[in-house]
Amino acid sequence: MRIFVVFASLLVLVLCGYAGWLLGRLWQQKRRNKRVERLRRHKALDSLDIIARSLLADQVNVTEAALRMAVLLHNIEDPDHPVVEVAAIHVLANASSHLDTGTARQALPLREREIQDRQREALEARHAEAVHEATRQLLQRIPEWR
């Protein structure tokens, strides 16, 4: 009977040790995940800053900047830092989401590309000032989000 008590006690100790080891691994994984998330957020904020500054310096067109910034904003938004004042960026990005970009745009026949260019220009004319203002506000907020 004693041997069973000793064996059961050893088994409980081994299982407790294993549970402690697993908890340690879980804690390390959570720390690693937080570190990776902070790095991802920092890179996204850096990209957002570069695109916003490029837009205001007229180095990129309004539609392209809005599309890229909308994706980045979606990836970094959190409830503690609402991004309400940049709605114009999302509006233009949504309005132009049907337009082809990159290699898909280059693959279009010339006529279709010209049609999309006219649509893009009309959207930019309608939304450019609001997007520029939202971008200026965004650049003021980025340091707070770091």
N, C-alpha and C positions, 0 to 999 in steps of 0.2 A: 504494500500500500504506500509506504514511504517513497519508493522508487517512482511511483506514479505522480506523487505530489512534487517531487524534485523535477521530474521530467516535465510536468505541466508548468512549473515555475520557470524552468529554462525556456520552454516554448513561448511563454508569455513575454519573457525578457527579450528573446530573439525577435518576436513579432513587434514589440514596442520599439526596439532598436531600428527595425526595418521601417516602421511607420515614421519614426523621427527622421530617418534618412530621406524618405519620400517627401516629408514636409520641407526639409531643407532644399531638396531639388525643386520643389514647387516654388518656394520663396525665391530661389535663384532665377528660375524661369520668369517669374513675374517681374523681377528687377531688370532682367535682360529685355523683356518685352517693353517695359516702360522706357528704357534707354533707346531702344530701336524706334519707338513711337516718337520720342522727343527729337531724335535725329531726322526722322521722316518729316515731321512738322517743321523743323528748322529748314530743311532743304526746300520744302514747299513754300515757306515764307520767303526764302531767298529768291526762288523762281518768280514768285508773285511780285516781289519788289523789282526785279529786273524787267519783267514784262510791263509793269505799270510805268516805270521810268522810261522805257522804250516807247510806249504809247505817247506819253506826254512830250517826248522829244521827236515825235513823228518818224520814228524808225520802224514802226510796224503799223499796219492798218488797223482801224478801230475794230472791225469784225474779228480779225484773227486774235487780237489782244483780248477781246471780250470772251471769245470761245475758250481760250487758254486760261484766262483768269477765273472764269466760271467753274471750270473743272478743279482748279487749285483751291478756290474758295470752298467748293463742296467738300473737298478732302480735309480742310483744316477747320471748318466751322465747328463750334461747340457751343452749348447753351450759356457758358460763362462769358462768351464774347460774341454776341449776336452781330450779324453783318447786314443789318437792315438798310443802312445808308448806301449800300452798293447794289441795290436792286436793279438799277439801270444796266449794269453789266450782265446780270442774269436775263433781263428782258431782251437785250440785243442777242445774247448767245442763243436763247430759245428761238427768237425770230429768225435767226440765220442758220439754225441747226440742219435745215434741209439742204443747204448749199454744200457742194462738194469742196473738199480741200486737198491739198497735197497732191499725191500721185493720182488720186481719183479725179481731181479737177483737171490735171494735165491730160488724162486719158479721154476727156470729153471732146466731142467734135467742136470745132471752132465756134460754130453757131450757138451751140448749147452753152459753151463757156462765156460767150458774149452776153447771152441772156442772163446767166447767173451773175456776171459782173454788174450788169445794170440793176439787178435785184439787190445785190450787195451794196452798191453805191446808194441806192434809194434808202436802204435800211440805215446805212452810215449817216446819211444826211439827216434822217429823222432822229437818230439816237446819239450822234457824236457828242454833242455838248453835254448831255446828261451822263454819258459814259466817262467823259473827261473829268467832270465834276466828281463823280463817284470814285474815279481813280485817284484824284487828289485827296479825297477824304480817306481812301484806303491807305495811301502812303503815310498819312498821319497816324493811322491806327496800327500799322504793322509793328512798330517798335513795342507797343503795348502787348502784343500777342506773343512776343518772343519769350 
